[in-house]
Amino acid sequence: MKQLTEDYVSFETAKLLKEKGFDEYCNNYYYFFENNSNYWDFSNKGYEVRTKINKNSDKLGISCPTHQMALKWLREVHGLHIEIGYIKNHYGNLNCGYFFSIVGINSDYKYCQSCLDDIFEEPEQAVEAALKYTLENLI
């Protein structure tokens, strides 16, 4: 059995989260150089940050939350709930795989986006795509 690990947002999604006001303390972060061409990914290099930090207050650092933390922030701060579903190929016209849908949960905001055009092999890929879509188009 494959070892279970936490999944972290990509560097690109972390940048979008920072732009949209994500300001929560995280155990991991990205740190990049002045020209933004390279970055150190402390979440995937085996470094362990022992203190929770908020790198979004730092010009060169970006907090790197888990997928679950980013989803919770979108739900609690922006009233957007992301669901991941699985579709099977029953009729030969759809690929099997994971998809996402986004539902507004505030009474004054009733948005629903279902993305069946993009089917993903892994649920984590669907989560990452949903986060990027939401941050780029809905907030």
C-alpha positions as CSV (number, residue, x, y, z in Angstrom):
1,M,0.0,0.0,0.0
2,K,1.2,3.5,-0.9
3,Q,2.2,5.7,2.1
4,L,-0.4,8.3,2.9
5,T,0.8,11.9,2.9
6,E,-0.7,15.3,3.2
7,D,-1.1,17.2,-0.1
8,Y,0.1,20.8,-0.4
9,V,-0.9,23.4,-2.9
10,S,1.4,24.1,-5.8
11,F,3.6,27.1,-5.9
12,E,1.3,28.8,-8.4
13,T,-1.8,28.1,-6.2
14,A,0.1,29.4,-3.2
15,K,0.8,32.7,-5.0
16,L,-2.9,33.0,-6.0
17,L,-3.9,32.4,-2.4
18,K,-1.5,35.1,-1.2
19,E,-2.9,37.5,-3.8
20,K,-6.5,36.8,-2.7
21,G,-5.7,37.4,1.0
22,F,-4.9,34.0,2.4
23,D,-3.2,35.0,5.7
24,E,-3.2,31.9,7.8
25,Y,-0.3,30.2,9.7
26,C,1.1,27.2,8.0
27,N,3.7,24.6,8.8
28,N,5.3,24.9,5.3
29,Y,6.1,27.6,2.9
30,Y,7.7,28.5,-0.4
31,Y,10.6,30.9,-0.5
32,F,11.6,32.5,-3.8
33,F,14.3,34.8,-5.2
34,E,13.8,38.4,-6.1
35,N,13.3,37.7,-9.8
36,N,10.6,35.1,-9.0
37,S,12.3,32.8,-11.5
38,N,13.3,30.2,-8.9
39,Y,12.0,29.2,-5.6
40,W,12.8,26.8,-2.8
41,D,9.9,24.5,-1.9
42,F,10.3,23.7,1.8
43,S,7.2,21.6,1.8
44,N,8.5,18.9,-0.6
45,K,12.3,18.8,0.2
46,G,12.0,17.1,3.5
47,Y,12.6,20.2,5.6
48,E,10.5,20.3,8.7
49,V,9.4,23.7,10.0
50,R,8.7,23.2,13.7
51,T,6.9,26.5,14.3
52,K,3.8,27.6,12.4
53,I,4.6,30.6,10.4
54,N,2.8,33.1,8.2
55,K,5.1,33.8,5.2
56,N,2.5,35.8,3.5
57,S,3.6,38.8,5.4
58,D,7.1,38.3,3.9
59,K,7.9,39.7,0.4
60,L,9.9,36.6,-0.5
61,G,7.9,33.9,1.2
62,I,4.6,32.4,0.5
63,S,2.7,30.2,3.0
64,C,2.1,26.7,1.6
65,P,-1.1,25.3,3.1
66,T,-2.4,21.8,2.6
67,H,-5.2,21.3,0.1
68,Q,-7.6,20.7,3.0
69,M,-6.6,24.0,4.7
70,A,-7.1,26.0,1.4
71,L,-10.5,24.4,0.9
72,K,-11.6,25.2,4.4
73,W,-10.4,28.9,3.9
74,L,-12.4,29.2,0.7
75,R,-15.5,27.8,2.5
76,E,-15.2,29.8,5.7
77,V,-14.0,33.1,4.3
78,H,-15.6,33.2,0.8
79,G,-18.6,30.9,1.2
80,L,-17.4,28.6,-1.6
81,H,-17.5,24.8,-1.2
82,I,-15.5,22.6,-3.5
83,E,-16.6,19.0,-4.0
84,I,-14.6,16.3,-5.7
85,G,-16.6,13.5,-7.5
86,Y,-15.8,10.4,-9.5
87,I,-17.4,9.5,-12.8
88,K,-17.4,6.1,-14.4
89,N,-17.6,5.4,-18.1
90,H,-21.0,3.7,-18.3
91,Y,-22.0,4.7,-21.9
92,G,-18.6,4.9,-23.7
93,N,-18.7,8.7,-24.1
94,L,-17.0,9.8,-20.9
95,N,-13.6,9.1,-19.4
96,C,-13.4,7.6,-16.0
97,G,-11.9,9.9,-13.4
98,Y,-12.3,12.7,-10.9
99,F,-14.0,16.1,-11.4
100,F,-14.8,19.1,-9.3
101,S,-17.8,21.2,-8.6
102,I,-18.0,24.5,-6.8
103,V,-21.1,25.6,-4.9
104,G,-21.7,29.0,-3.2
105,I,-23.0,28.4,0.3
106,N,-24.0,31.9,1.3
107,S,-27.7,32.7,0.9
108,D,-26.9,35.7,-1.3
109,Y,-24.5,33.9,-3.5
110,K,-25.7,30.9,-5.5
111,Y,-23.0,29.9,-7.8
112,C,-22.5,26.4,-9.1
113,Q,-19.7,25.4,-11.4
114,S,-19.4,21.8,-12.5
115,C,-16.4,20.9,-14.4
116,L,-17.0,17.7,-16.4
117,D,-14.9,18.9,-19.3
118,D,-11.7,18.2,-17.4
119,I,-11.5,14.7,-15.9
120,F,-8.5,14.0,-13.7
121,E,-6.7,10.7,-12.9
122,E,-6.2,11.5,-9.2
123,P,-8.4,13.4,-6.8
124,E,-5.5,15.6,-5.8
125,Q,-5.2,16.8,-9.4
126,A,-8.9,17.7,-9.3
127,V,-8.5,19.6,-6.0
128,E,-5.6,21.6,-7.4
129,A,-7.5,22.5,-10.5
130,A,-10.6,23.5,-8.5
131,L,-8.5,25.7,-6.3
132,K,-6.9,27.5,-9.3
133,Y,-10.2,27.9,-11.0
134,T,-11.8,29.4,-8.0
135,L,-9.0,31.7,-7.2
136,E,-8.6,32.9,-10.8
137,N,-12.3,33.3,-11.6
138,L,-14.5,33.6,-8.5
139,I,-12.6,35.7,-6.0
